[in-house]
Amino acid sequence: MINIAVLGYGTVGSGIVEVLNTNGDSINKRTGKEINIKYVLDLKTFPDDPINKKIIHDFNIILDDPSIKVIAEVMGGVEPAYTFVKEALLRGKSVCTSNKELVAKHGAELLKIAKDKNINFLFEASVGGGIPIIRPLNQSLTADEITEITGILNGTTNYILSKMSEEGLDFNTALKQAQDKGFAERNPEADIEGHDACRKIAILSSLAYGMQVDFEDIYTEGITKITDIDIKYAKVLNTRIKLFASSIKDGDEVHAMVAPFMINSDHPLYSVNEVFNGIFVKGNVIGDVMFYGSGAGKLPTASAVVADIIDAVKNLDRNIWTNWSSKKLELTDIKRIKNRFFIRMSNDAAIYDNKNVEEVIKNKFGVVELVSVDGIDGEIGFITSDILEAEISEMLKELPGVLNLIRVRF
């Protein structure tokens, strides 16, 4: 029997218990050992739950128990999770986590401790919920040089954008619907401002390129500026707007970005809708690979954590190698990257000294593709050719009538 402990009995923690109870027999056969939850650490008690007899409030009980070989950390946040996880690893206990904040901030350090102690720090559930992506990057795709990772990594924003597209909802109505259904937090800032997706692409980039990618260095833009009018333009263009988290390698340089993109049906992520996640990976040998599935939720995320627990139990005295060093990868300044842009501008000539607005656009941007939508007056939409990010910023400063800008990838 292998005793484990679970830190946190919220959504994912209770899901771990459920997964182990539901599939315990098959899990034990795969590991060759019986997995037993000995402790669950939480501030609360759960008198109506059978787990209550295993609830403890002092982490030191877990640390001081030599029978605990594996710990599942599903508390979330950096502290006290970091302190607990680091101390557990130093005590020779493997740790499995779903905590993207922890992994993005301290992943390289915690992996090194695990390697030095010949144990494991595993974090499949930190990106993509139940989608297997960490193992493929760390094991299955190691023969390839990864040249691109682009993902829809946040189910909340994907749900909001899907509802805006499918039902014509405005942003606030779609967000409220997501909150009512439990797909968005009461404070949704981390999701809708892109911070959640940013941490996830930082983790994937660190694994893909073997060096520390700091999430603070990644240009991040959320979806709060996307309007129902933008969605109408997208429909006329037979496109969809998605929040992309991208990491692209060009030669020796890597740039990363989180931002809304307008894509057409040729893109492999076009059909990833609702709360689902999709991750597109391009390798120099294997070519294009897609990963798709439930990106969040109690049981999908818990399933990924339990898969890590199984790996940890099967490798109690052997470190599973992970290519992620603490050496920092300096990302290319996003200002040096070219993109195409969809831009909406007021067509009130008075704003532009009574000049013809189309002429103003062509003089500023050169050849563009004009876009019009029936029923939308007072503005003009167009798609530019490739422009440096630095240049587009300067161009827009000189145009007072700009209403919105969305990057284009088709």
N, C-alpha and C positions, 0 to 999 in steps of 0.2 A: 504493500500500500504506500502511495506517495501522498503526503499531506501538503495541502496548499492553503494559501490565505487570499482573500479578496479584500482590497482596499476600496471601500465605497459601495453602498447598497442602493444606488439610484437606479436609473433606467438600465444601464449596461450591466451593473453589478448583479441586479436581479435577473437579467437575461443570462448571465454566465451560469447562475444556479439552475435556471430553467433548462438551458442547453445540456448541462451535465446530468440533470435528472432525466430529461427526455431521451437522450442518446447515450446514457452512461454505459450500457452493455457494449455497444459497438465501439465507443471511445476506449474503453478499457481493453478491448481486444486489440485495437490498433496500437495502443501504447505497450501492451504486454504487462501492464500494472494497473491496479485500481487507484483512481484519483479520488481523493477524499478532501472535501472542503472542511478544514478544521476550525478556521476563524474567519469572521467577516468583520472588518473594522468600519465603524460608522459612529457618528455623533448621536444618532437617534437609536431608539429601540423599536422593535416591531412585534408587539405582543400578540398580534393575530396571525403572525407568519411563523411557520415551523423553523425558519432560519434564526429566530430570536435566541434560541439556546446557544447559538454560535457567535452571536454579536459580542464584540468587545469594544472598548473605547480607548485602549492604551496600545499604541503601536509597539512599544517595547516588549509586550508579551509575545508578539510575532518574532521580533528580532532575537529574543532570548530562547526561543524554542528551536532546538537543533533538528527537530523532525520536519519543520517547514522547509521544503526544498524549492518551492516555486511560489511567487507572489504575483497576483494580477492586480495592477493599479488602474482603477477606472474612476478616480476621484475628479480628474480634470483640473485645469489650472497649473501654474508652475509651482506654487507653494501651497501646502506643505509637501506636495507630491515629489518634488525634486529632492528634498531632504530625506524623505522616507525611502525613495528608490535608491538613491546613492548609498545610504547606509545599509540597505538590504543587500546590494551588490557587494559592498565591502565585507559584509558578513558571509559572503559565499552563497547567497540565495539568488536564483535566476528570477528575472522580472519580465512580465508581459504587460504591455500597456496599450490603451487606446488614446492616450493623451497627446494630441498633436502639438499643443503648446509646449509641453515638456520635451518632446522629441525634437521639435524645430530649434529650441533654445539650447538644449544640453545633450542632444543625441550623440555627437562625436565623443564627448567626455564619458558618457555612461557606457558606450560601446567599448571604449578602451579599458574601463574598469572591469567590465565583464570578460574581456579577452584576457586581461592580466590574471583574473581569478579562475579562468577556464570554465566559466559559466556563460549564461546568455542574457542578453537584453533584446527582447523581441517586440515589434511594434506594428505588425501587419494591420491592425485595426485603426491605426492613426490616420490613414489616408484611404478614402473610398469605402469606409464601412466594411461590408462583407465582400467587396471586390478584391480578389487576390492580385495585388500589384507589387507589394514590397518583395515577396519571394521571387517572382519572375525577374525583377530588376537585379536582385542580389544573387540569383542562382541560374535561372533559365536563359537569361539574355546576356550572360557574361562573355560570350564569344563575340558580341557585337560592340561597336562603338555607337553609343546612343547619340543621335543628332537632333532629336526633338522629342519632347514630351508636352502634349497639350491636353488639358483635361477640363471637363465640367466637373468640378470637385466639390460643389456645394449644392445640396438638394434644395435648400430653401430658396436661393436665388433662381435656380432652374425652374422650380415650381411657379414662382412669381412671374417670370418671363413667359412660361408656357401658358399660364392663365391669361396674361395680357394679350398673347397672340391668338389663343383659341377662342376666348370669350370677349375680347375687346375691353377688358377691365383696365382702369387706370392703376398706377402703381400702388397707391395707398389702399385701394379696395382689394387688390390681389394680395398685398401684404397682410391685411386684416384677415382675409380668408385663410392664408397660410397659418396665421397665429391661432385661429379658431380650430383648425384641424390638427394643431400640435406640430406642424412642420416648421414653425418659426418660434423663436423665443420671445418672451414678453419684451425684452430688450434685444432687438435683432441686429444691432450695429455690427457685430463681428461678421455676420453673414452678408448683409446688404452693402456694407462698405468694402467687402472683399478681403478682410483680414483673415478669415478662416481659410479661404482658398489660397491666400498668400503663404501661410504656414505650411500647407500641404504641398504646394509646388516646391517650396524650399527643401522639404524632406525628400521628395522624389529627385530633385536636382542633385542634392548631396549624394544620394545613392548612385545616380546615373554617372556622375562625373568623379566620384570618389573623394570629394573635398567638401569642406564646410561652406554651404551657401546660407548666408545670413538673411533671414526673411526681411529684416529692416532695410536691406539693400534693394529689394524688389519693388519696382514701380507698381503701385496698387491703386486701382480705381474701381469703385463699386457700381451698382446699378441704379442708384437713387435719382440719377438725371434722365433715365430712360422714361419716356412718356408714351401714352397711347398713340400720339401722333407719329412718333418714331416707328411704332409697330405698324401703322398704316402704310408708311413708306416701305417698310420691309416687305409687307405683303405684295405691294405693287411690283417690287423687284424679285418676287418669289424667293425671298430669303427669310432667315430667322435670326434673332438677336440672342446670343448666348454669352454668359460670363465665362471667359476663357482664362485659365491659368496656364501659361506657356513658358517653356524653357527650351531655347534653341541654341545649338552649337554650330558655329560657322568657322571652320578652321580651328584655330586655338582660342577663339573667343566664344563666350557664352553670354546671352542676354536673357533676361526673364521679365515677365510682365503679367499682371492680372488686370483685365479690362474687358468691357463688353465688346464683342465683335459681331459683325453682320456676316453671315455665311450662307451659301446656297446649298442645294441638295447634293452637290458633288462632295461636300465635306463629310468625312465619316462620323462626325458628332452631330450632324444635322437632325437626326431622328431621336436623339437622347432628350426626352421630355419628362415633365412632371418632376418627381423627387429623385429620379434616377441619376446616376453619375456615369460618365464615360471617360475613358482615358486612352488617348491615342499616342502610341510610341513608334518612333521611326528609328530603325537601326541600319547601319551601313551595309550589313550582310543580309539580315532577315527581311528588311524592308518595313512595311507597315503592319502594326499589330494593334488590335483594339481590345480593350477590357470594358465590360459593361455590367451594371447591376445596381442593386440597392446600395446607395452611398451612405446611408445612415439608418437609424432605427434600432430598436432594442435587440431583436434577435439577429439581424445581419451583422451588427457590430460585435455582439457577444459571440457569435459563431467564429469570427476572425480571432477574437481573443482566445477562445478555447482551442482553436487550431494552433496558436502559439504555445499555449500551455502543453498541448500534446507534444510539440516539437521540443519544448524545454524538458519535459519528463523523459523523452527518448534520448536526450543528449545531456543528462545530468552532469557528466564529467567530461564534456567535450564542447568547446566553443564553436558555434556556427559562424564562420568567417563572414564579415560584412565589410564591404569596400566603402568606408567613410572615414577619412582622416580628419584631424582637427585643423589641418592647414586650410586657410581661407581661400576660397575661389573668388577672385575679383571679377565681378560681373561687368560686362561692357555697358557703358553709359547709354541709357535708353535713347538719349538725344541723337545718338549716332545711327539709330535704326530707322529704316524706311518702312512706311506703311501707306496703304491707300485709305482714304477717309470718306465717309458719308457726312455731309455738312448740310444743315438747315440754316437759312438766313432769311431775315425779313426782306421783302421786296419793295419796301417803302423807299422810293427814290430820294425822299427828303433826307434820309439818314446818310446818303452817299452824295451830298451836294447836288441832288437832282440829276445824277448821272444814271444812265441805263444800268439796271442792276446786273443783267446778264453780261454786259460789257465789263462791269467792275469785276465780276467773278472770273471772266476769261483773262483779263489783264493781270489778275493776281495769281490765278492757278493754272493758266494755260488751257490745254484741252481737258474738258470735263464732260461727264455724262449727266445731263439734266434729268431730273425726276419730278413728275407732277402727280398729285393725288386728287381725284375728284372730291370736291367738298371742302378741301383745305385751301383757304385763301390767305393772302397777306404774307406769304413766304414762298421760298423757292428751295428745292433740294437738289443736290448734285453729288457726284462721286468723283474724286480726284484721281490723278495718276499717282505713282509712288512719290512720296515726299518724306524727307527726313523729319523725325519728331521735333528736332530743334527748330527747323524752318516753319513747321505748321504752327508752332507756338507763337513765333514772331508774326506770321501772316495774320493770325486771328486777332492779335493785339491791334492791328490796323483796320479791322473790320468791326465796327460797333454793332452791326445787326445780326451777329451770329447767335443762333438759338440753341444749337446742340451739335455735337461731333461724336461720331461712332466710327471706330476702325473697321475696315473691310478686309475680308480674307476670301476672295474668289476671283 
